[in-house]
């Protein structure tokens, strides 16, 4: 990208940029996608915050300025729908955009822009082949339904022709919006939603015409239906989105969730419309913090725009991030809190977001440093393992409660001749000795804190792929193996606990794998951890849902058999701050809001879920399949819970490591 490198930016602009944006600018987007529309010209996805001053600027003048910038720079695009709150008296708006390098600098210098966040997709080695381009669809308003009950999700792959999603009116899917810059569906049959300016939406009438052509076609089946619709996201026989949508809207309850083990009719919220937001294809391939934030925030507002006034929306969000401050202060969490409050106040729309708690509890992706009270704090060493031949970039974040902690950071990369040593009392941006920015960038930056806590500090260690490039001119691979991070206190005042998070890795159903999991190195499970570092599942709740809104829920999983233990992977425990923290919250929330059954039996792991064809089922595991159970029952008014079990922890420890419990109520299975 031809944007200036981060050190060349004016200090006032640097102060507005989040650490990921600073890292990407320093590396000149070595492993972030700076072609948001899939074209050849540089175009960067960002999120930014507009704050109107008490005097001088008006909502109309800000909107006019942004419109002029977009008009003067071909390809640039701002999601105007996010500016609507300003026209109704709000002073703050959280906006997404695709911008050229020049517009990025204009936003950074604008007095009404207070922060900029990178929302670009991580760019793995050997990304998917470019999707074919199609003509743009004509603009049209988001497809508003008259139904005041809505079940929605933001995911990948919706089999709208599945028999379990049909009723007397055809498919229950009211609207499907494909957010990809090169979207599926026939351009002539779909439209580009006004206020968003990208992707393609199709409504129930178009979907029904694909499900049941008129006049009838002999031999018509679901394969031909999706080919006619030009919807390639369901070519695979299973997708994460269909697993979730099946639990959210299927006419039958999964056999894994009935007492008899047989499917049975499910009448919960059967009168609700379904709305599906199809994620850009790059996100299931290699999810990133910023790219998820942008897609989900746009999807949330689109779903709300499809709802009538006074509607109730139960929305399932399974794509989030394990990264972030885990205290509600991230850009996305503040935007989500503002959106739910705005919709309730302006249109009496109850947008309730049901988040999967995440599957990181036993993944060793969260650590707490100096978490136990001590009179003296010694140096803390945290080993971080990066797999060989990983095609995707990875990252680790450290979060300090202090804005200027008296602490020294030492980072030793595998095989490096010298470590990087920096003092964390001040902001810092650079690379470890002997490395290029495309291999590793370290950012230390003061960040917004909780109300009453002015500032805190984030340290980002942003590491490129450990897989070698395909040609000699490519960015060299980052070192694989164990990176050792050492924190040494340098002051007389004890530091508050420091939290470390590392990113997700794995494979999403129906797409190739590009991201492998990293982890913090710990002793074997039968040996206690010693020293100042504890690698733990406590506090590993997904970092996208820790805000203050009472309309954001967190759902984990439990095992249906025996003592109904919390599933080993289900993230839980108190987080750094906000309403889910303990003891700061009132009331304290030690864990998630509910647990739903996600494990059928010890012999049949996971749940039996719908495939993308009516005759197919497959098994899926994870808290992603807890959230839709809670959302559907909440909308139907049938959600009932059982108290958490009072059993002792299982053992013996030499065979089975004791499992944490956080007092989370279990959603009761529906009776036969």
C-alpha positions as CSV (number, residue, x, y, z in Angstrom):
1,X,0.0,0.0,0.0
2,X,1.3,3.5,-0.8
3,X,0.2,4.9,2.6
4,X,2.9,6.4,4.7
5,X,4.6,4.0,7.2
6,X,3.4,4.5,10.7
7,X,6.5,6.4,12.0
8,X,6.0,9.0,9.2
9,X,2.5,9.8,10.5
10,X,2.0,12.9,12.6
11,X,1.9,12.0,16.3
12,X,-1.7,13.2,16.5
13,X,-2.7,10.7,13.8
14,X,-0.7,7.9,15.3
15,X,-2.5,8.4,18.6
16,X,-5.8,7.7,16.9
17,X,-4.7,4.5,15.2
18,X,-5.1,1.1,17.0
19,X,-2.0,-1.1,17.4
20,X,-3.0,-3.4,14.5
21,X,-3.3,-0.5,12.1
22,X,0.1,0.8,13.2
23,X,1.6,-2.6,12.7
24,X,0.1,-2.9,9.2
25,X,1.3,0.5,8.2
26,X,4.8,-0.3,9.4
27,X,4.9,-3.6,7.5
28,X,3.2,-2.0,4.5
29,X,0.5,-4.5,4.8
30,X,2.8,-7.5,4.4
31,X,0.1,-9.9,5.8
32,X,-3.1,-7.8,5.8
33,X,-5.3,-7.4,2.7
34,X,-5.2,-3.9,1.5
35,X,-7.5,-4.5,-1.5
36,X,-10.9,-4.6,0.2
37,X,-12.9,-4.7,-3.0
38,X,-10.8,-7.5,-4.5
39,X,-9.5,-5.1,-7.2
40,X,-6.0,-3.9,-8.0
41,X,-6.1,-0.4,-6.3
42,X,-5.2,0.0,-2.7
43,X,-8.3,0.0,-0.5
44,X,-8.3,-0.6,3.2
45,X,-11.1,-1.6,5.5
46,X,-11.2,0.4,8.7
47,X,-13.5,1.3,11.5
48,X,-13.6,4.8,13.0
49,X,-15.4,6.8,15.6
50,X,-17.1,10.1,14.9
51,X,-17.6,12.4,17.9
52,X,-19.4,15.7,17.4
53,X,-17.9,18.5,19.5
54,X,-20.1,20.5,21.7
55,X,-20.0,23.4,19.2
56,X,-18.9,24.1,15.6
57,X,-19.6,20.9,13.7
58,X,-23.0,19.5,13.0
59,X,-24.1,16.0,11.8
60,X,-24.9,17.4,8.4
61,X,-21.5,19.0,8.0
62,X,-19.7,15.9,9.0
63,X,-21.8,13.7,6.6
64,X,-21.2,16.2,3.8
65,X,-17.4,16.2,4.4
66,X,-17.3,12.4,4.4
67,X,-19.4,12.3,1.2
68,X,-17.0,14.7,-0.5
69,X,-14.0,12.6,0.4
70,X,-15.6,9.5,-1.0
71,X,-16.7,11.2,-4.2
72,X,-13.2,12.5,-4.8
73,X,-11.5,9.1,-4.4
74,X,-12.9,6.4,-6.6
75,X,-13.4,3.1,-4.9
76,X,-13.7,4.6,-1.4
77,X,-16.9,3.7,0.4
78,X,-18.4,4.6,3.8
79,X,-21.2,2.6,5.4
80,X,-23.6,5.6,5.7
81,X,-26.1,3.6,7.7
82,X,-23.8,3.9,10.7
83,X,-24.1,7.7,10.5
84,X,-27.9,7.7,11.0
85,X,-27.7,8.1,14.8
86,X,-26.1,11.5,14.3
87,X,-29.2,12.7,12.5
88,X,-31.3,11.8,15.5
89,X,-29.4,13.6,18.1
90,X,-26.5,11.2,18.9
91,X,-23.1,12.7,19.4
92,X,-21.1,9.5,18.7
93,X,-21.2,7.1,15.7
94,X,-19.1,4.0,15.0
95,X,-18.6,3.8,11.3
96,X,-17.0,1.3,8.9
97,X,-15.4,2.1,5.6
98,X,-13.2,1.1,2.7
99,X,-10.7,3.9,2.2
100,X,-7.8,4.8,-0.1
101,X,-4.5,5.9,1.5
102,X,-5.4,9.5,1.0
103,X,-8.8,9.1,2.7
104,X,-7.1,7.3,5.6
105,X,-4.9,10.3,6.2
106,X,-7.9,12.6,5.9
107,X,-9.7,10.6,8.6
108,X,-6.7,10.6,10.8
109,X,-6.4,14.4,10.6
110,X,-10.2,15.1,10.9
111,X,-11.1,16.8,14.2
112,X,-14.3,14.8,14.4
113,X,-12.6,11.4,14.2
114,X,-11.3,10.2,17.5
115,X,-10.0,6.7,16.7
116,X,-9.2,4.4,13.7
117,X,-9.2,0.6,13.8
118,X,-7.8,-1.8,11.2
119,X,-10.6,-4.0,9.8
120,X,-8.7,-5.6,7.0
121,X,-8.6,-9.4,6.6
122,X,-5.5,-11.2,7.6
123,X,-3.7,-12.3,4.4
124,X,-2.4,-15.9,4.7
125,X,0.0,-17.5,2.3
126,X,-1.7,-19.0,-0.7
127,X,-5.2,-17.4,-0.1
128,X,-8.2,-18.7,-1.9
129,X,-8.3,-18.1,-5.7
130,X,-9.9,-14.8,-6.6
131,X,-13.7,-15.1,-7.0
132,X,-15.2,-14.1,-10.3
133,X,-16.4,-10.6,-10.6
134,X,-20.1,-9.8,-11.3
135,X,-21.8,-6.6,-12.3
136,X,-23.1,-4.5,-9.4
137,X,-26.7,-5.0,-8.5
138,X,-29.0,-2.0,-8.4
139,X,-29.3,-0.2,-5.1
140,X,-32.4,-0.9,-2.9
141,X,-33.3,-0.4,0.7
142,X,-32.7,-3.3,3.2
143,X,-35.5,-5.8,2.9
144,X,-37.8,-4.9,5.7
145,X,-40.3,-7.6,6.9
146,X,-43.6,-6.9,8.7
147,X,-42.9,-9.8,11.1
148,X,-42.0,-8.5,14.6
149,X,-40.3,-11.7,15.6
150,X,-36.9,-12.3,13.9
151,X,-34.2,-15.0,14.4
152,X,-30.9,-14.0,12.7
153,X,-27.3,-15.0,12.4
154,X,-24.1,-13.8,10.8
155,X,-22.2,-16.8,9.5
156,X,-21.1,-18.8,6.5
157,X,-23.4,-21.0,4.3
158,X,-27.2,-21.0,4.7
159,X,-29.1,-23.8,3.0
160,X,-32.3,-21.9,2.5
161,X,-33.9,-24.7,0.5
162,X,-33.5,-27.3,3.3
163,X,-36.8,-29.0,4.0
164,X,-36.4,-28.2,7.7
165,X,-36.5,-24.5,6.9
166,X,-39.7,-24.6,4.9
167,X,-43.2,-23.6,5.9
168,X,-46.4,-22.9,4.0
169,X,-44.9,-19.8,2.5
170,X,-41.8,-21.5,1.3
171,X,-38.5,-20.8,2.9
172,X,-38.5,-19.2,6.3
173,X,-35.4,-17.1,5.3
174,X,-36.7,-13.6,4.7
175,X,-33.5,-12.0,3.6
176,X,-29.9,-13.1,2.8
177,X,-27.2,-10.5,2.5
178,X,-23.8,-11.7,1.1
179,X,-21.1,-9.3,2.4
180,X,-18.4,-10.6,0.1
181,X,-16.8,-7.9,-2.2
182,X,-17.6,-10.4,-5.0
183,X,-20.9,-11.7,-3.8
184,X,-22.9,-14.8,-4.9
185,X,-26.4,-14.7,-6.5
186,X,-27.6,-13.4,-9.8
187,X,-26.8,-9.6,-10.0
188,X,-30.2,-9.0,-11.7
189,X,-32.1,-10.8,-9.0
190,X,-30.4,-9.2,-6.0
191,X,-29.7,-5.6,-4.9
192,X,-27.1,-3.6,-3.1
193,X,-28.5,-2.5,0.2
194,X,-28.7,1.3,0.5
195,X,-26.6,2.7,3.3
196,X,-24.0,-0.1,3.0
197,X,-22.9,0.1,-0.6
198,X,-21.5,-3.4,-1.0
199,X,-22.5,-7.0,-1.2
200,X,-25.8,-8.3,-2.5
201,X,-29.1,-9.0,-0.8
202,X,-31.8,-11.3,-2.0
203,X,-35.3,-11.7,-0.5
204,X,-37.7,-14.6,0.1
205,X,-39.4,-14.2,-3.3
206,X,-36.1,-14.8,-5.1
207,X,-35.1,-17.7,-2.8
208,X,-38.5,-19.3,-3.3
209,X,-38.2,-19.0,-7.1
210,X,-35.0,-21.1,-6.8
211,X,-36.5,-23.6,-4.4
212,X,-39.6,-24.2,-6.5
213,X,-39.4,-22.9,-10.1
214,X,-42.6,-21.9,-11.8
215,X,-43.4,-23.7,-14.1
216,X,-42.1,-26.8,-12.3
217,X,-38.9,-28.4,-13.7
218,X,-38.7,-32.2,-13.8
219,X,-35.9,-33.6,-11.7
220,X,-35.4,-30.4,-9.7
221,X,-33.4,-30.8,-6.5
222,X,-31.4,-28.8,-4.0
223,X,-28.1,-29.1,-6.0
224,X,-29.8,-27.5,-9.0
225,X,-31.5,-25.0,-6.8
226,X,-28.2,-23.6,-5.4
227,X,-26.7,-23.7,-8.9
228,X,-29.6,-21.7,-10.2
229,X,-29.2,-19.3,-7.3
230,X,-25.5,-19.0,-7.9
231,X,-24.9,-19.5,-4.2
232,X,-21.6,-21.3,-3.9
233,X,-21.3,-21.1,-0.2
234,X,-23.3,-24.3,0.2
235,X,-21.4,-26.4,-2.2
236,X,-19.9,-28.2,0.8
237,X,-22.2,-30.7,2.4
238,X,-21.7,-29.0,5.8
239,X,-21.2,-25.5,6.9
240,X,-20.9,-23.7,10.2
241,X,-23.8,-21.4,9.2
242,X,-26.2,-24.3,8.5
243,X,-25.3,-26.0,11.8
244,X,-26.3,-22.8,13.6
245,X,-29.3,-22.0,11.4
246,X,-30.6,-25.6,11.9
247,X,-30.7,-25.1,15.6
248,X,-32.1,-21.6,15.2
249,X,-35.0,-22.4,12.8
250,X,-35.4,-26.1,12.1
251,X,-38.9,-27.6,12.2
252,X,-37.4,-30.5,14.2
253,X,-35.4,-30.7,17.3
254,X,-32.0,-32.4,16.9
255,X,-32.0,-36.0,18.1
256,X,-29.1,-35.1,20.3
257,X,-31.3,-32.8,22.3
258,X,-34.3,-35.0,23.0
259,X,-34.7,-37.6,25.8
260,X,-35.7,-40.3,23.4
261,X,-32.8,-39.7,21.0
262,X,-35.2,-39.2,18.1
263,X,-36.0,-35.9,16.3
264,X,-39.3,-34.3,17.3
265,X,-41.2,-31.3,16.0
266,X,-40.0,-28.0,17.4
267,X,-42.6,-25.2,17.8
268,X,-40.4,-22.6,19.5
269,X,-40.5,-19.4,17.5
270,X,-41.8,-21.2,14.5
271,X,-43.6,-18.0,13.4
272,X,-40.4,-15.9,13.3
273,X,-38.6,-14.9,10.1
274,X,-35.0,-15.9,9.6
275,X,-32.4,-13.4,8.4
276,X,-29.0,-14.6,7.4
277,X,-25.9,-12.4,6.8
278,X,-23.3,-14.3,4.7
279,X,-19.8,-13.5,5.8
280,X,-17.1,-12.5,3.3
281,X,-15.3,-15.8,2.3
282,X,-11.9,-14.6,3.8
283,X,-13.3,-14.6,7.3
284,X,-14.1,-18.3,7.8
285,X,-10.7,-19.0,6.2
286,X,-8.6,-16.9,8.6
287,X,-10.7,-14.9,11.0
288,X,-9.1,-11.7,12.3
289,X,-10.1,-9.3,15.1
290,X,-10.8,-6.3,12.9
291,X,-12.3,-8.1,10.0
292,X,-14.8,-9.8,12.2
293,X,-15.6,-6.6,14.0
294,X,-16.4,-4.8,10.7
295,X,-18.5,-7.7,9.2
296,X,-20.5,-8.3,12.4
297,X,-21.2,-4.6,13.1
298,X,-22.4,-4.1,9.5
299,X,-24.5,-7.3,9.8
300,X,-26.0,-6.2,13.1
301,X,-27.2,-2.9,11.7
302,X,-28.5,-4.5,8.4
303,X,-30.5,-7.0,10.4
304,X,-32.0,-4.2,12.5
305,X,-32.8,-2.3,9.2
306,X,-34.7,-5.4,8.0
307,X,-36.9,-5.3,11.2
308,X,-40.0,-3.3,11.7
309,X,-40.5,-0.9,14.6
310,X,-41.3,-2.7,17.9
311,X,-39.6,-5.9,16.7
312,X,-37.9,-8.5,18.9
313,X,-34.7,-9.8,17.4
314,X,-32.7,-12.8,18.7
315,X,-29.4,-12.7,16.9
316,X,-26.7,-15.4,17.2
317,X,-23.1,-14.3,16.8
318,X,-20.6,-17.2,16.7
319,X,-17.7,-15.3,15.1
320,X,-15.8,-13.2,17.6
321,X,-12.3,-12.9,18.9
322,X,-10.4,-14.2,21.9
323,X,-8.3,-11.1,21.8
324,X,-9.0,-7.6,23.1
325,X,-9.2,-6.0,26.6
326,X,-12.1,-8.3,27.9
327,X,-13.5,-5.4,29.8
328,X,-16.0,-3.9,27.3
329,X,-13.7,-1.0,26.1
330,X,-12.9,-2.4,22.7
331,X,-14.1,-0.4,19.7
332,X,-16.6,-3.1,18.7
333,X,-18.0,-3.7,22.2
334,X,-18.7,0.1,22.6
335,X,-20.3,0.1,19.1
336,X,-22.5,-2.9,20.0
337,X,-23.6,-1.3,23.3
338,X,-24.4,1.9,21.5
339,X,-26.4,0.1,18.7
340,X,-28.6,-1.8,21.1
341,X,-29.4,1.3,23.1
342,X,-30.1,3.4,19.9
343,X,-32.5,0.8,18.5
344,X,-34.4,0.6,21.7
345,X,-34.7,4.3,22.2
346,X,-35.5,5.3,18.6
347,X,-37.5,2.4,17.3
348,X,-38.4,0.3,20.3
349,X,-36.5,-2.6,18.6
350,X,-35.1,-5.1,21.1
351,X,-31.9,-6.4,19.5
352,X,-30.6,-9.2,21.8
353,X,-27.3,-10.6,20.7
354,X,-26.5,-14.2,21.9
355,X,-22.7,-14.8,21.8
356,X,-21.1,-18.2,21.9
357,X,-18.7,-18.1,24.9
358,X,-15.8,-19.4,22.8
359,X,-13.9,-22.7,22.9
360,X,-10.6,-21.5,24.4
361,X,-11.0,-22.8,28.0
362,X,-8.6,-25.7,27.5
363,X,-6.7,-24.3,24.6
364,X,-4.0,-22.5,26.6
365,X,-4.6,-19.2,24.9
366,X,-5.0,-17.1,28.1
367,X,-2.6,-16.4,30.8
368,X,-2.5,-14.2,33.9
369,X,0.7,-12.7,35.2
370,X,1.0,-11.6,38.8
371,X,-2.6,-12.6,39.5
372,X,-1.9,-13.7,43.0
373,X,-1.3,-11.3,45.9
374,X,2.4,-11.0,46.8
375,X,4.6,-8.6,48.7
376,X,7.2,-8.7,46.0
377,X,6.7,-9.3,42.2
378,X,9.5,-11.2,40.5
379,X,10.2,-11.4,36.8
380,X,7.6,-13.4,34.9
381,X,8.5,-15.6,31.9
382,X,5.8,-16.6,29.4
383,X,6.7,-19.1,26.6
384,X,4.6,-18.7,23.5
385,X,4.7,-21.6,20.9
386,X,4.2,-20.9,17.2
387,X,3.7,-23.9,14.9
388,X,5.9,-24.5,11.9
389,X,4.6,-23.9,8.4
390,X,1.6,-21.8,9.6
391,X,0.1,-20.0,6.6
392,X,-1.6,-17.3,8.6
393,X,-0.2,-14.4,10.7
394,X,-0.7,-14.7,14.5
395,X,-0.7,-12.3,17.4
396,X,-0.4,-12.0,21.1
397,X,-1.8,-9.2,23.2
398,X,-0.8,-8.1,26.7
399,X,-3.2,-5.9,28.7
400,X,-2.0,-3.8,31.7
401,X,-4.4,-1.9,33.9
402,X,-1.8,0.9,34.3
403,X,-1.3,3.4,31.4
404,X,2.4,3.7,32.1
405,X,3.4,0.5,33.9
406,X,6.9,0.4,35.5
407,X,7.8,-2.7,33.7
408,X,10.4,-3.9,31.2
409,X,9.5,-6.3,28.3
410,X,12.0,-8.7,26.9
411,X,11.1,-10.7,23.8
412,X,13.4,-13.5,22.6
413,X,12.5,-15.1,19.2
414,X,13.6,-18.6,18.3
415,X,17.1,-18.5,16.9
416,X,17.5,-14.7,17.2
417,X,20.9,-13.5,18.2
418,X,19.6,-10.7,20.5
419,X,16.3,-10.1,22.3
420,X,14.1,-7.0,22.0
421,X,14.0,-5.0,25.2
422,X,11.6,-2.1,25.7
423,X,10.2,-0.1,28.7
424,X,6.5,0.0,28.8
425,X,6.0,3.4,30.4
426,X,5.9,5.0,27.0
427,X,4.5,4.1,23.6
428,X,6.7,2.1,21.3
429,X,6.6,0.8,17.7
430,X,9.2,-1.3,16.0
431,X,10.6,-4.7,15.2
432,X,12.9,-7.2,17.1
433,X,16.6,-7.0,16.2
434,X,17.4,-8.5,12.9
435,X,13.7,-8.9,11.8
436,X,11.8,-7.3,9.0
437,X,8.4,-5.7,9.8
438,X,6.7,-8.4,7.7
439,X,8.0,-11.0,10.2
440,X,7.2,-9.3,13.5
441,X,6.1,-5.9,14.8
442,X,5.7,-5.0,18.4
443,X,3.4,-2.1,19.4
444,X,3.1,-0.7,22.9
445,X,0.3,1.9,23.1
446,X,-1.9,3.6,25.7
447,X,-5.5,2.7,25.2
448,X,-8.9,3.8,26.4
449,X,-9.9,2.4,29.8
450,X,-13.2,1.8,31.7
451,X,-15.2,4.8,32.9
452,X,-13.3,6.2,35.9
453,X,-10.1,4.5,34.7
454,X,-8.7,6.9,32.2
455,X,-6.2,4.8,30.4
456,X,-4.7,1.3,30.2
457,X,-1.9,-0.2,28.1
458,X,-1.9,-2.7,25.3
459,X,1.1,-4.5,24.0
460,X,0.7,-6.2,20.6
461,X,3.1,-8.8,19.2
462,X,2.1,-9.2,15.6
463,X,3.9,-12.1,13.9
464,X,3.7,-13.0,10.2
465,X,3.3,-16.5,8.8
466,X,5.9,-19.1,9.7
467,X,5.3,-20.7,6.3
468,X,7.9,-19.8,3.7
469,X,6.9,-17.6,0.7
470,X,6.5,-19.2,-2.7
471,X,9.0,-17.0,-4.3
472,X,12.2,-15.3,-3.3
473,X,10.7,-11.8,-3.4
474,X,8.0,-12.7,-0.7
475,X,8.2,-11.6,2.9
476,X,10.5,-14.0,4.8
477,X,8.9,-16.5,7.2
478,X,8.7,-15.6,10.9
479,X,10.6,-18.0,13.2
480,X,8.6,-21.0,14.4
481,X,9.0,-22.5,17.8
482,X,8.9,-21.0,21.3
483,X,9.0,-17.2,21.6
484,X,9.9,-16.2,25.2
485,X,8.4,-13.2,26.8
486,X,9.8,-11.9,30.0
487,X,8.2,-9.1,32.1
488,X,10.3,-7.5,34.8
489,X,8.9,-4.9,37.3
490,X,11.1,-1.8,37.6
491,X,9.2,0.2,40.2
492,X,8.4,0.0,43.9
493,X,4.6,-0.2,43.4
494,X,3.1,-3.6,42.7
495,X,1.5,-4.0,39.3
496,X,-2.0,-5.1,38.8
497,X,-2.6,-8.5,37.1
498,X,-1.5,-8.6,33.5
499,X,-3.6,-10.6,31.0
500,X,-2.2,-12.2,27.9
501,X,-4.3,-13.6,25.0
502,X,-3.2,-15.3,21.8
503,X,-5.3,-15.8,18.7
504,X,-7.5,-18.6,17.4
505,X,-6.3,-21.2,15.0
506,X,-8.1,-24.1,13.4
507,X,-10.5,-24.9,10.6
508,X,-14.1,-23.8,10.0
509,X,-16.4,-26.4,8.5
510,X,-16.7,-26.3,4.7
511,X,-13.6,-24.1,4.1
512,X,-9.8,-25.0,3.8
513,X,-7.6,-24.5,6.8
514,X,-5.0,-21.7,6.8
515,X,-4.7,-20.8,10.5
516,X,-3.0,-23.2,12.9
517,X,-3.4,-22.8,16.7
518,X,-0.7,-21.2,18.8
519,X,-0.6,-21.7,22.6
520,X,1.2,-20.7,25.8
521,X,3.6,-23.4,27.1
522,X,2.7,-24.9,30.5
523,X,3.9,-27.9,32.5
524,X,2.1,-31.2,32.0
525,X,-1.4,-31.2,33.5
526,X,-0.4,-33.4,36.5
527,X,2.2,-30.8,37.6
528,X,1.3,-27.5,39.3
529,X,2.3,-24.3,37.7
530,X,4.9,-22.3,39.6
531,X,6.0,-18.7,39.5
532,X,4.2,-15.5,38.5
533,X,2.4,-16.9,35.4
534,X,-0.8,-18.9,35.3
535,X,-2.0,-20.3,32.0
536,X,-5.7,-20.7,32.7
537,X,-9.1,-21.0,31.2
538,X,-10.6,-18.7,33.7
539,X,-11.3,-15.3,32.1
540,X,-11.1,-16.7,28.6
541,X,-14.7,-15.7,27.7
542,X,-14.9,-14.5,24.1
543,X,-13.5,-10.9,24.0
544,X,-16.3,-9.5,21.7
545,X,-19.1,-9.7,24.3
546,X,-17.8,-8.2,27.5
547,X,-19.6,-4.8,27.1
548,X,-22.2,-3.3,29.4
549,X,-25.4,-3.8,27.4
550,X,-28.1,-5.9,29.1
551,X,-29.1,-7.1,25.7
552,X,-25.8,-9.0,25.0
553,X,-25.8,-12.6,26.3
554,X,-23.0,-15.1,26.6
555,X,-23.8,-18.9,26.3
556,X,-21.5,-21.8,26.9
557,X,-21.9,-25.6,26.7
558,X,-22.4,-28.5,29.0
559,X,-22.4,-32.3,28.8
560,X,-25.9,-33.9,28.8
561,X,-24.9,-37.0,30.7
562,X,-23.9,-37.7,34.3
563,X,-23.3,-34.7,36.4
564,X,-23.8,-32.3,33.5
565,X,-20.3,-30.8,33.7
566,X,-19.4,-27.7,31.8
567,X,-17.8,-28.8,28.5
568,X,-14.1,-28.7,28.8
569,X,-13.7,-26.3,25.9
570,X,-16.4,-23.8,27.0
571,X,-14.8,-20.6,27.9
572,X,-15.7,-19.1,31.3
573,X,-14.6,-17.3,34.3
574,X,-14.3,-13.7,35.4
575,X,-12.8,-11.3,32.8
576,X,-10.7,-8.1,33.3
577,X,-13.5,-5.6,33.8
578,X,-17.1,-4.7,33.0
579,X,-20.3,-6.4,34.0
580,X,-18.8,-9.9,33.7
581,X,-15.9,-9.2,36.0
582,X,-15.7,-10.2,39.6
583,X,-15.8,-8.6,42.1
584,X,-16.2,-5.4,40.2
585,X,-19.5,-6.2,38.6
586,X,-22.9,-5.8,40.3
587,X,-23.9,-8.5,40.6
588,X,-20.7,-10.3,39.9
589,X,-20.8,-12.6,36.8
590,X,-18.2,-15.3,37.3
591,X,-19.1,-17.1,34.1
592,X,-21.5,-16.9,31.2
593,X,-25.2,-16.2,31.4
594,X,-26.3,-19.8,30.6
595,X,-24.9,-23.2,29.5
596,X,-26.8,-25.2,26.9
597,X,-26.2,-28.8,26.0
598,X,-23.4,-29.2,23.4
599,X,-22.2,-32.7,24.2
600,X,-24.7,-35.5,23.6
601,X,-22.9,-38.4,25.4
602,X,-19.5,-39.7,26.2
603,X,-19.8,-42.0,23.2
604,X,-21.4,-39.5,20.8
605,X,-19.5,-36.2,21.2
606,X,-21.1,-33.0,20.0
607,X,-24.5,-32.7,18.5
608,X,-26.2,-34.1,15.4
609,X,-26.8,-31.1,13.2
610,X,-28.3,-30.3,9.8
611,X,-26.2,-30.5,6.7
612,X,-26.7,-28.3,3.6
613,X,-28.9,-31.0,2.0
614,X,-32.2,-32.2,3.4
615,X,-31.1,-35.8,3.8
616,X,-27.8,-35.0,5.5
617,X,-26.7,-34.6,9.1
618,X,-23.3,-34.3,10.7
619,X,-21.8,-33.8,14.1
620,X,-20.5,-30.5,15.4
621,X,-18.9,-29.5,18.7
622,X,-18.5,-26.2,20.3
623,X,-20.3,-23.3,22.1
624,X,-21.4,-22.1,18.7
625,X,-24.3,-24.6,19.0
626,X,-25.3,-23.4,22.5
627,X,-26.1,-19.8,21.5
628,X,-28.8,-20.6,19.0
629,X,-30.6,-22.8,21.5
630,X,-30.7,-19.9,24.0
631,X,-31.7,-17.4,21.3
632,X,-34.6,-19.5,20.0
633,X,-36.0,-20.3,23.4
634,X,-35.6,-16.7,24.6
635,X,-37.6,-15.4,21.6
636,X,-40.3,-18.0,22.1
637,X,-40.5,-17.3,25.8
638,X,-39.8,-21.0,26.7
639,X,-36.3,-20.6,28.1
640,X,-36.1,-22.4,31.4
641,X,-33.0,-23.2,33.4
642,X,-31.9,-25.7,36.0
643,X,-29.5,-24.6,38.8
644,X,-25.9,-25.4,38.4
645,X,-24.9,-28.8,39.9
646,X,-23.5,-28.9,43.4
647,X,-21.3,-32.0,42.9
648,X,-17.7,-32.0,43.9
649,X,-15.2,-31.7,41.2
650,X,-14.3,-34.9,39.3
651,X,-11.1,-36.8,39.8
652,X,-8.7,-38.2,40.7
653,X,-6.4,-35.5,39.5
654,X,-3.9,-38.0,38.3
655,X,-6.5,-39.2,35.7
656,X,-8.7,-36.2,35.1
657,X,-7.7,-32.6,35.8
658,X,-10.3,-30.9,38.1
659,X,-12.7,-28.9,36.0
660,X,-13.7,-25.4,36.9
661,X,-17.3,-24.5,37.6
662,X,-18.6,-21.0,37.7
663,X,-22.1,-21.4,39.0
664,X,-23.7,-21.1,35.5
665,X,-27.3,-22.2,35.2
666,X,-28.1,-25.0,32.6
667,X,-30.7,-24.5,30.0
668,X,-33.1,-27.3,30.6
669,X,-33.6,-29.7,27.6
670,X,-37.1,-29.7,26.2
671,X,-39.3,-32.6,27.3
672,X,-40.4,-35.2,24.9
